[in-house]
Amino acid sequence: MTDMTGWSVERLHDDHSQALRVSEVLYDNKTDHQRLRVIANPTFGRVLTLDGVVQVTEADNFIYHEMLTHVPIFAHGAVKRVLIVGGGDGGMAREALRHPVDSVTMVEIDGGVVDFSKEYLPSISAGAFDDPRLDLQIADGAEFMKTTDGGFDVIIIDSTDPVGPGEVLFTDHFYGHAKRALAPGGILVTQNGVPFMQGGELTGTLRAFGTLFADAYCYLATVPTYAGGPMAFGWGTDSDARHVPLELLTDRVAQSGLDFGYYSAEVHKAAFALPGYVKKLFP
């Protein structure tokens, strides 16, 4: 929302907010599900907000998308099928499709997000929507997860915060369906907010993961426009992929020939080193 002349003020938290200077409003409209805005900011470029909450920016989106995609893919080591729930801006698909995967299925509830992202934020998807390996489905992610035949090596839950249409993606039932949709040795990763401000969100996910997976954990990355400290990503798998040796990770990254703005084998390993306040959130 815009509370001050020329500023967009986010009020996701009751007693903490952030503000971005608005140099231009490029898009402002309501879909059936939420209010979409694209503003321009001198530092972060174009910024997408949903119901006033920052979702993605041109300048720093690479951090979020790289860490939620490449950590599970490189840890797994042999990913062929990826499922993304959410991610309507196309950034997660962009990163997943940099790998030699056979297919990426993307399930987005709001087709309006995809349409205007193509028009107003084309650099985020960077052509991902035109990749023949992408299977884009405009559907409810929770319903899709109930009925899919599964067989996914990596499932990425690129959801909004647990309010409105994103709320159902944080339930025990949804995680249970996601576990069933994984192939043997598969990895489920989730967006779990900023644990300093949203600790209950992470605790709830880890509690559910603890009943479903042999390895229930999380890892961290700092994204400048997500206020309140590092962001947590939930991690669930029955494999030992979290403990893949640094040497093997380094070799996998080198063989991929990919370059990154944030991710590296060293950052991958370090992301699982958690500060005390985050460890205390484990159930």
Kinemage of the C-alpha trace (Angstrom):
@kinemage 1
@onewidth
@group {chain A} dominant
@subgroup {mainchain}
@vectorlist {calphas} color= white
{ca met a 1} P 0.000 0.000 0.000
{ca thr a 2} L 1.097 3.607 -0.451
{ca asp a 3} L 0.908 5.480 2.839
{ca met a 4} L 3.258 8.365 2.176
{ca thr a 5} L 3.671 10.443 -0.924
{ca gly a 6} L 6.012 8.543 -3.211
{ca trp a 7} L 6.515 5.584 -0.824
{ca ser a 8} L 5.143 2.044 -0.772
{ca val a 9} L 4.829 0.844 2.820
{ca glu a 10} L 4.579 -2.879 3.575
{ca arg a 11} L 2.554 -3.948 6.594
{ca leu a 12} L 3.013 -7.701 6.661
{ca his a 13} L 3.988 -7.571 10.352
{ca asp a 14} L 2.005 -5.807 13.075
{ca asp a 15} L 4.916 -3.882 14.577
{ca his a 16} L 7.515 -3.742 11.814
{ca ser a 17} L 7.431 -2.444 8.272
{ca gln a 18} L 9.595 -1.437 5.367
{ca ala a 19} L 9.136 1.262 2.770
{ca leu a 20} L 10.305 1.591 -0.813
{ca arg a 21} L 10.424 4.850 -2.707
{ca val a 22} L 8.103 4.747 -5.699
{ca ser a 23} L 9.506 6.521 -8.735
{ca glu a 24} L 6.698 5.203 -10.949
{ca val a 25} L 3.608 2.998 -10.711
{ca leu a 26} L 3.642 0.731 -13.751
{ca tyr a 27} L 0.674 -1.508 -12.940
{ca asp a 28} L -2.084 -1.504 -10.324
{ca asn a 29} L -5.065 -3.820 -10.537
{ca lys a 30} L -7.061 -6.435 -8.635
{ca thr a 31} L -7.463 -9.992 -9.894
{ca asp a 32} L -9.939 -12.521 -8.527
{ca his a 33} L -7.394 -13.414 -5.859
{ca gln a 34} L -5.295 -10.389 -4.911
{ca arg a 35} L -4.177 -6.847 -5.706
{ca leu a 36} L -1.191 -6.721 -8.015
{ca arg a 37} L 1.115 -3.741 -8.294
{ca val a 38} L 4.359 -3.159 -10.124
{ca ile a 39} L 6.308 -0.118 -9.000
{ca ala a 40} L 9.711 1.202 -9.998
{ca asn a 41} L 12.354 1.872 -7.353
{ca pro a 42} L 15.754 3.511 -7.977
{ca thr a 43} L 17.709 0.705 -6.250
{ca phe a 44} L 15.646 -2.426 -6.869
{ca gly a 45} L 14.209 -1.665 -10.296
{ca arg a 46} L 10.739 -3.010 -10.904
{ca val a 47} L 9.066 -4.408 -7.788
{ca leu a 48} L 6.022 -6.694 -7.671
{ca thr a 49} L 3.744 -6.457 -4.641
{ca leu a 50} L 0.730 -8.634 -3.825
{ca asp a 51} L -1.727 -6.981 -1.447
{ca gly a 52} L 1.022 -4.499 -0.573
{ca val a 53} L 3.662 -7.118 0.304
{ca val a 54} L 6.886 -7.248 -1.721
{ca gln a 55} L 7.149 -10.501 -3.674
{ca val a 56} L 10.007 -10.010 -6.108
{ca thr a 57} L 12.299 -7.308 -7.451
{ca glu a 58} L 14.419 -7.124 -10.565
{ca ala a 59} L 17.569 -6.407 -8.565
{ca asp a 60} L 17.624 -9.043 -5.816
{ca asn a 61} L 15.351 -11.854 -7.030
{ca phe a 62} L 18.374 -13.931 -8.041
{ca ile a 63} L 19.159 -14.668 -4.391
{ca tyr a 64} L 15.765 -16.130 -3.564
{ca his a 65} L 15.369 -18.026 -6.814
{ca glu a 66} L 18.892 -19.451 -6.858
{ca met a 67} L 18.741 -20.696 -3.287
{ca leu a 68} L 15.303 -22.287 -3.490
{ca thr a 69} L 16.201 -24.026 -6.762
{ca his a 70} L 19.883 -24.925 -6.907
{ca val a 71} L 20.277 -26.137 -3.317
{ca pro a 72} L 17.911 -29.121 -3.761
{ca ile a 73} L 18.885 -29.765 -7.398
{ca phe a 74} L 22.632 -29.901 -6.764
{ca ala a 75} L 22.140 -31.793 -3.491
{ca his a 76} L 20.080 -34.426 -5.299
{ca gly a 77} L 22.528 -34.751 -8.168
{ca ala a 78} L 20.276 -36.470 -10.735
{ca val a 79} L 17.102 -34.403 -11.053
{ca lys a 80} L 14.913 -35.040 -14.089
{ca arg a 81} L 11.464 -33.819 -13.004
{ca val a 82} L 10.758 -30.647 -11.023
{ca leu a 83} L 7.434 -29.386 -9.662
{ca ile a 84} L 6.991 -25.724 -8.728
{ca val a 85} L 3.871 -24.670 -6.820
{ca gly a 86} L 3.383 -20.928 -7.190
{ca gly a 87} L 6.145 -18.916 -8.788
{ca gly a 88} L 3.924 -17.037 -11.211
{ca asp a 89} L 6.643 -14.501 -12.013
{ca gly a 90} L 8.636 -17.292 -13.688
{ca gly a 91} L 11.874 -16.790 -11.756
{ca met a 92} L 11.879 -20.237 -10.189
{ca ala a 93} L 11.193 -21.875 -13.545
{ca arg a 94} L 13.992 -19.787 -15.042
{ca glu a 95} L 16.527 -21.208 -12.608
{ca ala a 96} L 15.260 -24.802 -12.720
{ca leu a 97} L 15.382 -24.830 -16.512
{ca arg a 98} L 19.053 -23.894 -16.478
{ca his a 99} L 19.643 -27.536 -15.532
{ca pro a 100} L 19.342 -30.449 -18.019
{ca val a 101} L 16.001 -31.540 -16.555
{ca asp a 102} L 13.412 -33.387 -18.604
{ca ser a 103} L 10.473 -31.320 -17.397
{ca val a 104} L 9.401 -28.557 -15.036
{ca thr a 105} L 5.737 -28.512 -14.033
{ca met a 106} L 4.595 -25.151 -12.687
{ca val a 107} L 1.220 -24.847 -10.947
{ca glu a 108} L 0.075 -21.249 -10.392
{ca ile a 109} L -3.371 -20.443 -9.024
{ca asp a 110} L -3.562 -16.959 -10.533
{ca gly a 111} L -3.148 -16.701 -14.281
{ca gly a 112} L -3.165 -12.927 -13.938
{ca val a 113} L 0.205 -13.066 -12.174
{ca val a 114} L 1.740 -14.949 -15.102
{ca asp a 115} L 0.241 -12.647 -17.722
{ca phe a 116} L 1.337 -9.395 -16.197
{ca ser a 117} L 4.747 -10.791 -15.180
{ca lys a 118} L 5.404 -11.553 -18.835
{ca glu a 119} L 4.500 -7.979 -19.729
{ca tyr a 120} L 5.838 -5.954 -16.810
{ca leu a 121} L 8.609 -8.162 -15.370
{ca pro a 122} L 9.987 -10.053 -18.392
{ca ser a 123} L 13.532 -10.105 -17.004
{ca ile a 124} L 12.378 -12.304 -14.080
{ca ser a 125} L 11.295 -15.212 -16.286
{ca ala a 126} L 13.922 -14.478 -18.961
{ca gly a 127} L 12.174 -16.649 -21.556
{ca ala a 128} L 11.276 -19.540 -19.223
{ca phe a 129} L 7.632 -19.491 -20.295
{ca asp a 130} L 8.728 -20.280 -23.859
{ca asp a 131} L 10.827 -23.316 -22.904
{ca pro a 132} L 9.176 -26.490 -24.269
{ca arg a 133} L 10.146 -28.363 -21.095
{ca leu a 134} L 7.847 -26.124 -19.018
{ca asp a 135} L 4.344 -27.427 -18.325
{ca leu a 136} L 2.420 -24.413 -16.988
{ca gln a 137} L -0.870 -25.228 -15.292
{ca ile a 138} L -3.204 -22.537 -13.981
{ca ala a 139} L -4.738 -24.431 -11.102
{ca asp a 140} L -4.988 -24.652 -7.320
{ca gly a 141} L -1.695 -26.082 -6.082
{ca ala a 142} L -3.329 -27.884 -3.170
{ca glu a 143} L -5.839 -29.599 -5.437
{ca phe a 144} L -3.118 -30.478 -7.952
{ca met a 145} L -1.018 -32.068 -5.220
{ca lys a 146} L -3.925 -34.281 -4.162
{ca thr a 147} L -4.392 -35.748 -7.630
{ca thr a 148} L -0.973 -35.761 -9.300
{ca asp a 149} L 0.634 -39.065 -10.189
{ca gly a 150} L 3.831 -37.677 -8.644
{ca gly a 151} L 7.281 -38.932 -9.459
{ca phe a 152} L 8.978 -35.563 -8.939
{ca asp a 153} L 12.631 -35.471 -7.907
{ca val a 154} L 12.354 -31.953 -6.471
{ca ile a 155} L 9.228 -30.082 -5.360
{ca ile a 156} L 9.576 -26.347 -4.740
{ca ile a 157} L 6.809 -24.546 -2.855
{ca asp a 158} L 7.235 -20.955 -4.016
{ca ser a 159} L 4.264 -19.626 -2.095
{ca thr a 160} L 3.203 -16.265 -0.797
{ca asp a 161} L 2.907 -15.821 2.970
{ca pro a 162} L 0.327 -18.015 4.773
{ca val a 163} L -2.553 -15.587 4.314
{ca gly a 164} L -5.189 -15.495 1.588
{ca pro a 165} L -4.686 -17.912 -1.311
{ca gly a 166} L -1.307 -19.049 0.007
{ca glu a 167} L -2.573 -20.226 3.394
{ca val a 168} L -3.491 -23.758 2.311
{ca leu a 169} L 0.089 -24.401 1.150
{ca phe a 170} L 1.295 -24.420 4.770
{ca thr a 171} L -0.970 -27.179 6.103
{ca asp a 172} L -0.061 -30.676 7.263
{ca his a 173} L -2.419 -32.176 4.682
{ca phe a 174} L -0.712 -30.326 1.845
{ca tyr a 175} L 2.747 -31.442 2.970
{ca gly a 176} L 1.521 -35.007 3.200
{ca his a 177} L 0.284 -34.906 -0.378
{ca ala a 178} L 3.604 -33.356 -1.432
{ca lys a 179} L 5.520 -36.195 0.232
{ca arg a 180} L 3.479 -38.706 -1.756
{ca ala a 181} L 4.267 -36.811 -4.979
{ca leu a 182} L 8.030 -37.182 -4.522
{ca ala a 183} L 10.025 -39.854 -6.306
{ca pro a 184} L 12.271 -42.043 -4.121
{ca gly a 185} L 15.120 -39.874 -2.848
{ca gly a 186} L 13.180 -36.722 -3.731
{ca ile a 187} L 13.497 -33.393 -1.919
{ca leu a 188} L 10.770 -30.954 -0.858
{ca val a 189} L 11.745 -27.322 -0.233
{ca thr a 190} L 9.478 -24.514 0.923
{ca gln a 191} L 9.457 -20.777 1.395
{ca asn a 192} L 9.089 -20.226 5.135
{ca gly a 193} L 9.382 -16.501 5.648
{ca val a 194} L 11.728 -14.581 7.923
{ca pro a 195} L 12.095 -16.650 11.117
{ca phe a 196} L 12.992 -13.682 13.325
{ca met a 197} L 9.570 -12.206 12.555
{ca gln a 198} L 7.594 -15.311 11.535
{ca gly a 199} L 8.974 -18.055 13.745
{ca gly a 200} L 5.682 -19.887 14.091
{ca glu a 201} L 5.576 -20.377 10.334
{ca leu a 202} L 8.866 -22.261 10.335
{ca thr a 203} L 8.013 -24.244 13.469
{ca gly a 204} L 4.753 -25.412 11.930
{ca thr a 205} L 6.433 -26.575 8.742
{ca leu a 206} L 9.213 -28.369 10.598
{ca arg a 207} L 6.715 -30.082 12.870
{ca ala a 208} L 4.884 -31.430 9.831
{ca phe a 209} L 8.125 -32.375 8.086
{ca gly a 210} L 9.308 -34.207 11.190
{ca thr a 211} L 6.385 -36.636 10.922
{ca leu a 212} L 6.888 -37.152 7.179
{ca phe a 213} L 10.615 -37.187 6.445
{ca ala a 214} L 13.749 -38.836 7.778
{ca asp a 215} L 15.510 -35.475 7.420
{ca ala a 216} L 13.481 -32.378 8.365
{ca tyr a 217} L 15.545 -29.199 8.479
{ca cys a 218} L 15.877 -25.709 7.005
{ca tyr a 219} L 18.465 -23.425 5.479
{ca leu a 220} L 18.860 -19.649 5.198
{ca ala a 221} L 19.566 -16.865 2.726
{ca thr a 222} L 19.434 -13.091 3.083
{ca val a 223} L 17.260 -11.275 0.553
{ca pro a 224} L 17.458 -7.468 1.007
{ca thr a 225} L 13.800 -6.686 0.280
{ca tyr a 226} L 12.401 -9.301 2.667
{ca ala a 227} L 12.465 -7.326 5.892
{ca gly a 228} L 13.464 -8.757 9.253
{ca gly a 229} L 16.633 -10.786 8.667
{ca pro a 230} L 17.484 -13.986 6.787
{ca met a 231} L 14.749 -15.982 5.074
{ca ala a 232} L 14.228 -19.646 5.936
{ca phe a 233} L 13.620 -22.434 3.451
{ca gly a 234} L 12.120 -25.685 4.698
{ca trp a 235} L 13.900 -28.911 3.729
{ca gly a 236} L 12.334 -32.369 3.762
{ca thr a 237} L 13.685 -35.631 2.331
{ca asp a 238} L 14.190 -39.288 3.173
{ca ser a 239} L 17.655 -39.202 1.608
{ca asp a 240} L 21.007 -38.055 2.976
{ca ala a 241} L 21.254 -35.273 0.384
{ca arg a 242} L 21.710 -32.536 2.995
{ca his a 243} L 25.078 -34.031 3.892
{ca val a 244} L 26.513 -34.256 0.374
{ca pro a 245} L 30.271 -33.513 0.706
{ca leu a 246} L 31.560 -30.099 -0.335
{ca glu a 247} L 33.961 -31.719 -2.796
{ca leu a 248} L 31.109 -33.477 -4.601
{ca leu a 249} L 28.990 -30.324 -4.655
{ca thr a 250} L 31.927 -28.362 -6.057
{ca asp a 251} L 32.359 -30.944 -8.790
{ca arg a 252} L 28.657 -30.920 -9.675
{ca val a 253} L 28.611 -27.124 -9.934
{ca ala a 254} L 31.761 -27.105 -12.069
{ca gln a 255} L 30.369 -29.762 -14.402
{ca ser a 256} L 27.119 -27.813 -14.814
{ca gly a 257} L 28.994 -24.906 -16.355
{ca leu a 258} L 26.547 -22.511 -14.682
{ca asp a 259} L 27.443 -19.242 -12.997
{ca phe a 260} L 25.485 -17.619 -10.198
{ca gly a 261} L 25.063 -14.309 -8.434
{ca tyr a 262} L 24.633 -15.851 -4.970
{ca tyr a 263} L 24.721 -19.643 -4.989
{ca ser a 264} L 27.964 -21.603 -4.753
{ca ala a 265} L 28.950 -24.952 -3.290
{ca glu a 266} L 30.377 -23.161 -0.252
{ca val a 267} L 27.265 -21.029 0.224
{ca his a 268} L 25.156 -24.183 -0.161
{ca lys a 269} L 26.896 -25.907 2.749
{ca ala a 270} L 27.010 -22.772 4.896
{ca ala a 271} L 23.277 -22.105 4.434
{ca phe a 272} L 22.517 -25.109 6.661
{ca ala a 273} L 24.586 -23.653 9.543
{ca leu a 274} L 21.817 -22.166 11.675
{ca pro a 275} L 22.039 -19.471 14.370
{ca gly a 276} L 20.752 -20.274 17.825
{ca tyr a 277} L 17.477 -18.374 17.547
{ca val a 278} L 16.521 -20.398 14.469
{ca lys a 279} L 17.462 -23.728 16.081
{ca lys a 280} L 15.184 -22.862 18.994
{ca leu a 281} L 12.256 -22.762 16.567
{ca phe a 282} L 12.631 -26.474 15.834
{ca pro a 283} L 9.776 -28.415 17.473
